[in-house]
Each structure stands twice: as C-alpha cells, then as structure tokens.
Amino acid sequence: MKLYVGNLSFQTTEGALEELFAQFGTVTEAMLVMDKMTQRPRGFGFVTMGTAEEAQKAIDALNGKNVDGRNLIVNEARPREDRPPRRDFGGGGGGGQQRRHQHGKGGGGGYRDRR
C-alpha cells in the first residue's frame, strides 16, 4: 500500500524516510519528490508498505507526529489525476491586460487651454 508523506523537513533523506517507516513493517519503496530545477526535495514523498495493515499502523503512529520540527501528514496515496500537460510560455502571461501609467497624483494632469 502506497502512502503519501507530506510536510517533511527539506533535510530528510530517502534513507531516513525508509528507516522511520520500517518501525511499522516492510518498506518496499521510499521516495522523495525532487524539484526538477534545483534537484532539492520538495518536502513530500511516498512510502510503499508491504501490507495494508502495516500501512495503517504507520498512518496511525506518524500522522501529525513531529519529526525534525515538522508535523508530518501521512495518509493513503491517491492515484495521480490525469492533467493536461503543462506548457511553459516563459514567465506567465498578463492575460492581455494593459498597464496604465499615471504621472502625478489624481490623474488628469494634462494642459488645458483656458480661453
């Protein structure tokens, strides 16, 4: 059974994650999710336990537990939703909005012929 583990310290290693969950049964996989740009942990990961009973023991014991100064979130992992592929347009768009520059306070400010 695959578990989601959130709110991990950024110093947590996959080995430490596996060791933490091994107290409750067989860990078949421990994986931290890494940021593609920085190659640093994103603060969450997944642990696959040998049986549903072991997974439930780990959830009961570790969900909300303070580890390395952070209260863990541990629950059953949900299947990844199908999402459309992300497109990188290089910096986000303004949605066609125009910026308005105001010179001076109160608006107006133009020359008016007073004849």
C-alpha positions as CSV (number, residue, x, y, z in Angstrom):
1,M,0.0,0.0,0.0
2,K,1.4,3.4,-1.0
3,L,1.4,6.3,1.5
4,Y,1.7,10.0,0.9
5,V,4.1,11.7,3.4
6,G,3.9,15.4,3.5
7,N,5.4,18.4,5.4
8,L,8.8,16.7,5.5
9,S,11.9,18.6,6.5
10,F,13.9,19.6,3.5
11,Q,16.9,17.8,5.1
12,T,15.1,14.4,5.2
13,T,16.7,11.8,3.1
14,E,15.1,8.7,1.4
15,G,17.1,6.5,3.8
16,A,15.8,8.4,6.9
17,L,12.3,8.2,5.5
18,E,12.6,4.4,5.0
19,E,14.0,4.0,8.5
20,L,11.2,5.9,10.0
21,F,8.5,3.8,8.4
22,A,10.4,0.4,8.8
23,Q,9.4,0.5,12.5
24,F,5.9,-0.4,11.4
25,G,6.6,-3.1,8.8
26,T,8.3,-3.8,5.5
27,V,9.1,-0.8,3.4
28,T,9.3,-1.8,-0.3
29,E,10.0,1.7,-1.5
30,A,10.7,5.2,-0.1
31,M,10.8,8.1,-2.5
32,L,11.2,11.8,-2.0
33,V,9.8,14.1,-4.7
34,M,12.5,16.4,-6.0
35,D,12.3,19.8,-7.6
36,K,13.3,19.4,-11.3
37,M,15.1,22.8,-11.4
38,T,17.0,22.8,-8.1
39,Q,17.2,19.0,-7.6
40,R,16.3,19.6,-3.9
41,P,13.5,17.8,-2.0
42,R,10.0,19.4,-2.3
43,G,9.0,18.5,1.2
44,F,6.9,15.4,0.4
45,G,7.3,11.9,-0.8
46,F,5.8,8.4,-0.9
47,V,6.4,5.2,1.0
48,T,5.1,1.8,-0.1
49,M,4.5,-0.6,2.7
50,G,4.3,-4.4,2.4
51,T,0.8,-4.8,3.6
52,A,-2.3,-2.7,4.2
53,E,-2.1,-3.5,7.9
54,E,1.5,-2.2,8.2
55,A,0.5,0.9,6.2
56,Q,-2.4,1.6,8.6
57,K,-0.1,1.2,11.6
58,A,2.3,3.7,10.1
59,I,-0.5,6.2,9.4
60,D,-1.9,5.8,13.0
61,A,1.6,6.3,14.5
62,L,3.1,9.0,12.3
63,N,0.3,11.3,11.0
64,G,0.6,14.5,13.0
65,K,3.9,13.4,14.6
66,N,6.6,16.0,15.0
67,V,9.7,14.8,13.1
68,D,12.6,17.2,12.6
69,G,10.5,20.1,13.8
70,R,7.6,19.4,11.4
71,N,4.3,17.7,11.9
72,L,4.0,15.0,9.3
73,I,1.0,14.4,7.1
74,V,0.7,10.7,6.4
75,N,-2.3,9.2,4.6
76,E,-3.1,6.7,1.8
77,A,-1.8,8.0,-1.5
78,R,-4.4,8.7,-4.1
79,P,-3.9,7.9,-7.7
80,R,-2.4,10.7,-9.7
81,E,-5.1,12.6,-11.6
82,D,-4.8,12.9,-15.4
83,R,-3.9,16.5,-16.0
84,P,-3.2,18.2,-19.3
85,P,0.5,18.7,-20.0
86,R,1.9,22.0,-18.6
87,R,3.2,24.4,-21.1
88,D,5.9,26.8,-20.3
89,F,5.4,30.1,-22.0
90,G,8.4,31.7,-20.3
91,G,7.2,33.9,-17.5
92,G,3.4,33.7,-17.3
93,G,1.0,36.0,-19.1
94,G,-0.8,39.1,-18.2
95,G,-4.0,37.9,-19.9
96,G,-4.0,40.8,-22.3
97,Q,-4.1,43.4,-19.6
98,Q,-2.6,46.7,-20.3
99,R,-0.6,48.6,-17.7
100,R,-1.7,52.1,-17.1
101,H,0.9,54.6,-16.1
102,Q,-0.2,57.6,-14.1
103,H,2.0,60.6,-14.0
104,G,1.4,62.6,-10.9
105,K,-1.4,62.3,-8.4
106,G,-5.0,62.5,-9.0
107,G,-5.0,61.6,-12.7
108,G,-5.8,64.2,-15.4
109,G,-2.7,66.5,-15.2
110,G,-2.9,67.5,-18.9
111,Y,-2.6,71.0,-20.3
112,R,-5.9,72.7,-20.8
113,D,-6.4,75.8,-22.8
114,R,-8.4,78.4,-20.8
115,R,-9.6,80.9,-23.3
